[in-house]
Amino acid sequence: MSLRIVFMGTPDFSVPTLMEIVGQGHDVVACYSQPPRPAGRGMELKKSPVHEAAESFGIPVFTPVSLKDPEEQQKFADLDADVAVVVAYGLLLPKAVLDAPREGCLNLHASLLPRWRGAAPINRAIMAGDRETAVQVMRMEEGLDTGAVCMSETLPISETMTAGDLHDRLSALGGDLMVRALAALSRGALNETPQAEEGVTYARKLSKDETRIDWSQEGKEVHDHIRGLSPFPGAWCEMNLSGKPERVKILRSQLAEGAGAPGTVLSVEGVGPVIACGHGAVRLVQVQRAGKKPMSGEEFQRGAKLSAGQDLS
């Protein structure tokens, strides 16, 4: 049965779910997204990926700065939705909005709840060295990602997977999961399981202060830090290149063997330089110099000409 749906989302992660919902023939009566933001060299206002996708389907788009205004809440209620689907929207939903659709609001969350509630679950799972995660459809309530879980798909996290890799896998999987949840909802067969009270962790928003690489950490911690921040905002270190310090992003790494003072270049042979950590080492597999495109570690070494024994700390 076709449902009358309000879709609420903003980034690329949300787009596959919107496309799946439209493809299943549901009536998406409106889309809510974050307002256009200045972007690019000209700082021109740019619509969000969800905003652009919704317009391509002819769906009306609303971009309020807040939903706390009673007039905005009434506008939302007047849409007369069966259900609201929320995927990385970026605004808190007041109780009046949560209660407006006949079947409430369903949220797509990219973690194995109650682990990693909050803003950056994909990054935090990798940075913590988690071996698996999930994408889940949950019933929304006033608490931060505290609602009952309705459907879930787990996904292993390999040792080489970056946040970007995991983002893309969960985004595609989430679209399929949400349309299955909506099908169950339309049949009155959507089950709900309360979250466990134990094992709660919070995925706080990423901060610029934590992006610099700390070579004194163990090799695995450095490796997980690098891939958990790749491709954005990117883990970085300073290197003395061309006679001056330069900030260099490390986008991909591998665990490597070797020992030395943390931040010391151990080897420049092979597919990328090997850097000593507090215990163990990592090989730089993909690197991005300031103002340049990402390049392989081997290509980077040809230009940077790092030398064994050089201190990057």
C-alpha positions as CSV (number, residue, x, y, z in Angstrom):
1,M,0.0,0.0,0.0
2,S,1.3,3.5,-0.9
3,L,2.0,5.7,2.0
4,R,1.8,9.5,2.3
5,I,5.3,10.4,3.3
6,V,7.3,13.5,4.4
7,F,11.0,12.9,3.8
8,M,13.6,14.8,5.9
9,G,17.3,14.6,5.0
10,T,20.2,16.7,3.9
11,P,23.5,15.0,2.8
12,D,24.5,12.5,0.1
13,F,23.9,9.7,2.7
14,S,20.2,10.4,2.6
15,V,19.7,10.4,-1.2
16,P,19.5,6.6,-1.9
17,T,16.7,6.3,0.7
18,L,14.7,9.0,-1.0
19,M,15.2,7.4,-4.4
20,E,14.1,4.0,-3.1
21,I,11.0,5.4,-1.5
22,V,10.0,7.2,-4.7
23,G,10.8,4.1,-6.7
24,Q,8.4,2.0,-4.6
25,G,5.6,4.4,-5.6
26,H,5.0,6.1,-2.2
27,D,3.5,9.6,-2.3
28,V,6.3,11.9,-1.0
29,V,4.3,15.0,-0.4
30,A,7.2,17.2,0.8
31,C,10.8,17.1,1.6
32,Y,12.6,19.0,4.4
33,S,16.3,19.7,4.1
34,Q,18.9,22.1,5.6
35,P,18.9,25.6,3.9
36,P,21.3,26.2,1.0
37,R,24.8,27.1,2.3
38,P,27.6,29.2,0.7
39,A,30.1,26.9,-1.1
40,G,32.9,27.0,-3.6
41,R,35.3,29.8,-4.4
42,G,32.5,32.2,-5.2
43,M,30.7,31.2,-2.0
44,E,27.4,31.0,-3.9
45,L,24.5,29.4,-2.1
46,K,24.3,25.6,-2.8
47,K,21.4,23.4,-2.3
48,S,21.9,20.2,-0.3
49,P,22.0,16.8,-2.2
50,V,18.6,15.9,-0.9
51,H,17.2,19.3,-1.9
52,E,18.4,18.8,-5.5
53,A,17.2,15.2,-5.7
54,A,13.8,16.1,-4.4
55,E,13.4,18.8,-7.0
56,S,14.4,16.4,-9.7
57,F,11.3,14.3,-8.7
58,G,9.1,17.4,-8.5
59,I,8.8,17.2,-4.8
60,P,8.2,20.5,-2.9
61,V,11.1,21.3,-0.6
62,F,11.0,23.2,2.7
63,T,14.2,24.5,4.3
64,P,13.3,26.1,7.7
65,V,16.2,27.1,10.0
66,S,14.3,25.7,12.9
67,L,11.1,23.7,13.6
68,K,10.4,25.3,17.0
69,D,8.2,27.9,15.5
70,P,4.5,27.0,16.0
71,E,3.7,28.2,12.5
72,E,6.4,25.8,11.1
73,Q,4.9,23.0,13.2
74,Q,1.4,23.7,11.9
75,K,2.7,23.8,8.3
76,F,4.2,20.4,8.9
77,A,1.0,19.0,10.4
78,D,-1.0,20.3,7.5
79,L,0.9,18.0,5.2
80,D,-1.3,15.2,6.6
81,A,1.4,12.6,6.4
82,D,1.1,8.9,7.3
83,V,4.7,8.9,8.3
84,A,7.9,11.0,8.3
85,V,11.1,9.4,7.2
86,V,14.2,11.0,8.6
87,V,17.7,10.4,7.3
88,A,20.6,12.6,8.6
89,Y,18.3,15.7,8.5
90,G,20.4,17.8,10.9
91,L,17.6,19.5,13.0
92,L,16.0,18.2,16.2
93,L,12.3,17.4,15.8
94,P,10.1,18.9,18.6
95,K,7.4,16.7,20.0
96,A,4.7,18.5,18.0
97,V,6.5,17.4,14.8
98,L,7.2,13.9,16.0
99,D,3.5,13.4,16.9
100,A,2.0,15.0,13.7
101,P,2.2,12.0,11.2
102,R,-0.4,9.3,11.8
103,E,2.3,6.6,12.2
104,G,4.9,8.9,13.7
105,C,8.5,9.3,12.5
106,L,11.0,6.7,11.4
107,N,14.8,7.4,11.4
108,L,17.6,5.7,9.6
109,H,20.6,5.5,11.8
110,A,24.1,4.2,10.8
111,S,25.2,2.3,13.9
112,L,24.4,-0.8,16.0
113,L,22.3,1.0,18.6
114,P,22.7,1.7,21.5
115,R,26.3,2.0,20.5
116,W,27.2,5.3,18.8
117,R,24.1,7.4,19.2
118,G,24.6,10.9,17.9
119,A,26.1,12.8,15.0
120,A,29.1,10.9,13.7
121,P,28.5,7.1,14.1
122,I,30.3,6.0,11.0
123,N,33.5,7.8,11.8
124,R,33.5,6.9,15.5
125,A,32.9,3.2,14.9
126,I,36.0,3.0,12.7
127,M,38.1,5.3,14.9
128,A,37.3,2.9,17.9
129,G,38.4,-0.1,15.9
130,D,34.9,-1.7,15.8
131,R,34.7,-4.9,13.8
132,E,31.1,-4.5,12.8
133,T,28.3,-1.9,12.6
134,A,24.8,-1.7,11.3
135,V,22.2,0.5,9.7
136,Q,18.9,0.5,11.6
137,V,15.4,1.8,11.2
138,M,14.2,3.2,14.6
139,R,11.1,4.8,16.0
140,M,11.9,8.4,16.8
141,E,11.2,9.9,20.2
142,E,12.4,13.0,22.0
143,G,15.6,11.5,23.3
144,L,18.8,11.4,21.1
145,D,18.6,8.2,19.1
146,T,16.8,6.4,22.0
147,G,13.8,5.0,20.2
148,A,12.9,1.3,19.6
149,V,14.7,-0.4,16.7
150,C,12.3,-1.7,14.0
151,M,14.7,-3.2,11.5
152,S,18.5,-3.8,11.3
153,E,21.2,-4.9,8.9
154,T,24.7,-5.5,10.3
155,L,27.8,-5.0,8.2
156,P,31.4,-6.1,9.0
157,I,34.1,-3.4,9.1
158,S,37.3,-4.7,7.4
159,E,40.7,-3.5,8.5
160,T,41.1,-1.4,5.3
161,M,37.7,0.2,5.2
162,T,37.6,4.0,5.5
163,A,34.7,6.1,6.7
164,G,34.0,6.9,3.1
165,D,33.8,3.3,2.1
166,L,31.5,2.5,5.0
167,H,29.3,5.5,4.4
168,D,28.6,4.3,0.8
169,R,27.8,0.8,1.9
170,L,25.5,1.8,4.7
171,S,23.8,4.5,2.5
172,A,22.8,1.9,-0.1
173,L,21.9,-0.7,2.4
174,G,19.8,1.8,4.3
175,G,17.7,2.7,1.4
176,D,16.7,-0.9,0.9
177,L,16.1,-1.4,4.6
178,M,13.8,1.7,4.9
179,V,11.5,0.6,2.1
180,R,11.2,-2.8,3.7
181,A,10.2,-1.1,6.9
182,L,7.7,1.0,5.2
183,A,6.2,-2.1,3.5
184,A,5.8,-3.7,6.9
185,L,4.4,-0.5,8.4
186,S,1.7,-0.4,5.7
187,R,0.7,-4.0,6.6
188,G,0.6,-3.2,10.3
189,A,3.5,-5.6,10.8
190,L,6.4,-3.4,11.8
191,N,7.9,-4.8,15.0
192,E,9.7,-2.7,17.5
193,T,12.4,-3.8,20.0
194,P,13.5,-1.4,22.8
195,Q,17.2,-0.6,22.9
196,A,19.3,-2.2,25.5
197,E,20.1,-0.1,28.6
198,E,23.7,-1.2,28.6
199,G,26.4,-0.5,26.0
200,V,25.3,3.1,25.3
201,T,28.0,5.3,23.6
202,Y,27.8,8.6,22.0
203,A,29.3,9.6,18.6
204,R,30.0,13.2,19.2
205,K,30.5,15.5,16.3
206,L,34.0,15.5,14.8
207,S,36.3,18.4,15.9
208,K,39.2,19.9,14.0
209,D,41.2,19.5,17.2
210,E,41.3,15.7,16.9
211,T,42.3,15.4,13.3
212,R,46.1,15.8,13.8
213,I,47.9,12.4,13.8
214,D,49.5,11.5,17.1
215,W,52.4,9.2,16.1
216,S,53.0,8.3,19.8
217,Q,49.9,6.1,19.7
218,E,50.1,2.4,18.8
219,G,50.1,1.6,15.1
220,K,46.6,0.3,15.0
221,E,45.2,3.4,16.8
222,V,46.9,5.6,14.2
223,H,45.6,3.4,11.4
224,D,42.1,3.5,12.7
225,H,42.3,7.3,13.2
226,I,43.4,7.8,9.6
227,R,40.7,5.6,8.0
228,G,38.0,6.9,10.4
229,L,38.6,10.4,9.2
230,S,39.0,9.6,5.5
231,P,38.1,11.2,3.2
232,F,36.7,14.1,5.3
233,P,37.8,15.9,7.3
234,G,41.0,13.9,6.9
235,A,43.8,13.0,9.4
236,W,46.9,15.1,8.9
237,C,50.5,15.6,9.9
238,E,53.1,18.2,9.2
239,M,56.1,17.3,7.0
240,N,59.1,19.3,6.1
241,L,58.8,19.4,2.3
242,S,60.6,21.7,-0.1
243,G,62.3,23.3,2.9
244,K,59.2,24.3,4.8
245,P,56.5,22.7,6.9
246,E,53.5,21.5,4.9
247,R,50.2,20.0,6.2
248,V,49.6,16.6,4.5
249,K,46.5,14.6,4.8
250,I,46.8,10.8,5.1
251,L,43.7,9.2,3.5
252,R,44.7,5.5,3.5
253,S,47.2,3.5,5.5
254,Q,48.3,-0.1,6.2
255,L,49.7,-1.6,9.4
256,A,53.4,-2.2,8.9
257,E,56.3,-3.8,10.8
258,G,59.1,-1.8,12.3
259,A,60.2,0.2,15.3
260,G,61.7,3.5,16.0
261,A,61.0,6.9,17.6
262,P,57.3,7.9,17.0
263,G,57.0,9.9,13.8
264,T,60.3,8.7,12.3
265,V,60.4,7.5,8.7
266,L,61.5,3.9,8.8
267,S,61.5,3.1,5.1
268,V,60.8,4.8,1.8
269,E,60.8,1.6,-0.3
270,G,57.7,-0.1,-1.8
271,V,54.2,1.3,-2.2
272,G,54.6,4.1,0.3
273,P,56.7,5.4,3.2
274,V,56.6,3.6,6.6
275,I,56.3,5.7,9.7
276,A,57.1,4.6,13.2
277,C,54.3,4.8,15.9
278,G,54.4,4.4,19.7
279,H,54.3,0.7,19.0
280,G,54.5,-0.7,15.5
281,A,54.2,1.4,12.3
282,V,52.0,2.4,9.5
283,R,52.5,2.6,5.7
284,L,51.1,5.7,3.9
285,V,49.1,4.2,1.1
286,Q,47.2,7.3,-0.1
287,V,48.2,10.9,0.6
288,Q,46.9,14.4,-0.3
289,R,49.2,17.4,-0.3
290,A,47.8,20.9,0.2
291,G,46.0,22.1,-3.0
292,K,46.6,18.8,-4.8
293,K,44.5,15.7,-5.6
294,P,44.9,12.5,-3.7
295,M,47.8,10.3,-4.8
296,S,49.3,7.0,-4.0
297,G,52.0,6.7,-1.3
298,E,54.5,5.7,-3.9
299,E,53.7,8.7,-6.1
300,F,53.9,11.0,-3.0
301,Q,57.3,9.6,-2.1
302,R,58.7,10.4,-5.6
303,G,57.8,14.0,-5.1
304,A,58.3,14.4,-1.4
305,K,61.6,12.5,-1.3
306,L,61.3,11.6,2.4
307,S,64.4,9.9,3.7
308,A,64.8,7.0,6.2
309,G,65.4,8.5,9.7
310,Q,63.6,11.7,9.0
311,D,61.5,12.9,12.0
312,L,57.9,13.9,11.2
313,S,56.9,14.4,14.9
